[in-house]
Amino acid sequence: MSWFKFWIQAVSLNPHAWALATAIFETLTAIGLLLGFAQKIGYVMGAVFSLAIWSTAEGFGGPYTPGATDIGTSIIYFVVFVYLLAIQYMEGITPLSLDYVIARRWRGWLKIAGFANNPIP
């Protein structure tokens, strides 16, 4: 209960700022996913944000009634982000992404976008 009270108090101080920050973060995540930009960081941040939403706004998948089976959607998003990160780790950066184009010109971009075990040709 103290977890929820903490977040209710934190958000109630300036709910418009929290709503704006959430909208900006979700928009940047969507752009990153669509363009394939800064994928590694985007996947990690998306997973962390999904867990934050699941543990606050979705109440860890409540309602807490007998027979309830809905665990919430954000935990599913967390699993998808972790899966995308694992696929990128195993397969490398896709040639259809902006990260691939940038990494071909600037090798340092791989620290932000991908993993060293899968270099760009």
C-alpha positions as CSV (number, residue, x, y, z in Angstrom):
1,M,0.0,0.0,0.0
2,S,2.9,2.4,0.7
3,W,4.1,1.9,-2.9
4,F,0.8,3.2,-4.3
5,K,0.6,6.0,-1.8
6,F,4.1,7.2,-2.7
7,W,3.2,7.4,-6.4
8,I,-0.2,9.0,-5.8
9,Q,1.5,11.7,-3.8
10,A,4.4,12.1,-6.3
11,V,2.0,12.4,-9.3
12,S,-0.5,14.6,-7.5
13,L,2.1,17.4,-7.1
14,N,2.1,18.1,-10.8
15,P,-0.1,15.6,-12.8
16,H,0.2,17.7,-16.0
17,A,4.0,17.3,-16.0
18,W,3.7,13.5,-15.5
19,A,1.2,13.3,-18.4
20,L,3.4,15.4,-20.6
21,A,6.5,13.4,-19.7
22,T,4.7,10.1,-20.4
23,A,3.4,11.4,-23.8
24,I,6.9,12.5,-24.8
25,F,8.5,9.2,-23.7
26,E,5.9,7.1,-25.5
27,T,6.3,9.2,-28.7
28,L,10.1,8.9,-28.6
29,T,9.8,5.2,-28.1
30,A,7.4,4.9,-31.0
31,I,9.7,6.9,-33.3
32,G,12.7,4.8,-32.3
33,L,10.8,1.6,-32.9
34,L,9.5,2.7,-36.3
35,L,12.8,4.1,-37.6
36,G,15.1,1.6,-35.8
37,F,17.0,4.4,-34.1
38,A,19.0,3.8,-30.9
39,Q,17.4,0.4,-30.6
40,K,19.3,-1.1,-27.7
41,I,18.7,1.9,-25.4
42,G,15.1,2.1,-26.7
43,Y,14.4,-1.5,-25.8
44,V,15.8,-1.2,-22.3
45,M,14.0,2.1,-21.6
46,G,10.8,0.6,-23.0
47,A,11.1,-2.4,-20.8
48,V,11.8,-0.2,-17.7
49,F,8.9,2.1,-18.5
50,S,6.5,-0.8,-19.1
51,L,7.4,-2.2,-15.7
52,A,6.9,1.2,-14.1
53,I,3.4,1.5,-15.6
54,W,2.5,-2.1,-14.6
55,S,3.6,-1.5,-11.1
56,T,1.9,1.8,-10.6
57,A,-1.1,2.6,-13.0
58,E,-2.0,-1.0,-13.6
59,G,-1.5,-2.0,-9.9
60,F,0.6,-5.1,-10.6
61,G,-2.2,-6.4,-12.8
62,G,-5.1,-6.0,-10.3
63,P,-8.0,-6.2,-9.6
64,Y,-7.4,-8.4,-6.6
65,T,-10.6,-10.4,-6.6
66,P,-11.0,-14.2,-6.7
67,G,-11.1,-15.5,-10.2
68,A,-9.4,-12.4,-11.8
69,T,-7.1,-13.5,-14.6
70,D,-6.1,-10.2,-16.3
71,I,-2.5,-9.4,-15.5
72,G,-2.5,-6.1,-17.4
73,T,-1.0,-5.1,-20.7
74,S,2.2,-3.4,-19.6
75,I,3.8,-6.6,-18.4
76,I,3.2,-8.0,-21.9
77,Y,5.0,-5.0,-23.4
78,F,7.9,-5.6,-21.0
79,V,8.2,-9.2,-22.3
80,V,8.1,-7.9,-25.9
81,F,10.8,-5.3,-25.3
82,V,13.0,-8.0,-23.6
83,Y,12.4,-10.3,-26.5
84,L,13.3,-7.6,-29.1
85,L,16.5,-6.9,-27.1
86,A,17.4,-10.6,-27.1
87,I,16.7,-10.9,-30.8
88,Q,19.0,-8.0,-31.5
89,Y,21.7,-9.4,-29.3
90,M,21.6,-12.7,-31.2
91,E,20.9,-11.4,-34.8
92,G,22.5,-8.0,-34.8
93,I,21.2,-4.7,-36.2
94,T,18.9,-5.1,-39.1
95,P,19.9,-3.5,-42.4
96,L,16.4,-1.9,-42.6
97,S,17.1,0.4,-39.6
98,L,18.5,3.9,-39.2
99,D,21.0,2.4,-36.7
100,Y,22.5,0.3,-39.5
101,V,23.0,3.3,-41.7
102,I,24.5,5.4,-38.9
103,A,26.8,2.5,-37.7
104,R,28.2,2.0,-41.2
105,R,29.4,5.6,-41.2
106,W,30.3,5.9,-37.5
107,R,31.4,2.7,-35.7
108,G,31.0,4.3,-32.3
109,W,27.2,4.2,-32.8
110,L,27.2,0.5,-32.1
111,K,27.7,1.2,-28.4
112,I,24.4,3.0,-28.4
113,A,22.5,1.0,-30.9
114,G,23.7,-2.6,-30.8
115,F,26.1,-5.1,-29.3
116,A,29.7,-5.6,-30.0
117,N,29.3,-9.3,-30.8
118,N,27.4,-8.5,-34.0
119,P,29.5,-5.9,-35.9
120,I,28.2,-4.1,-39.0
121,P,29.8,-5.3,-42.2
